[in-house]
Amino acid sequence: MELDLDESSLAIGRIERALSRIEKALANAPARPSTSATTPATDQSALKAEVAAVIGELDRLIAEADRG
């Protein structure tokens, strides 16, 4: 199944929104490096999930582009 233009646009939109959330979370983080004891695990897990979502969308787009 090929990725059509609408699906590509939706995927790009999801990537943009996830990157925006990541950027906002990083901007709200303390300026100094934090240790795992001071950074809540849920914040780290949420950022990891956002990054994984972006990577997954990019992988899907790249795979579809390679197929034609």
Secondary structure, DSSP 4 states (H G I P E B T S, - for coil): ----HHHHHHHHHHHHHHHHHHHHHHHHS-SS---TTTS-HHHHHHHHHHHHHHHHHHHHHHHHHHH-
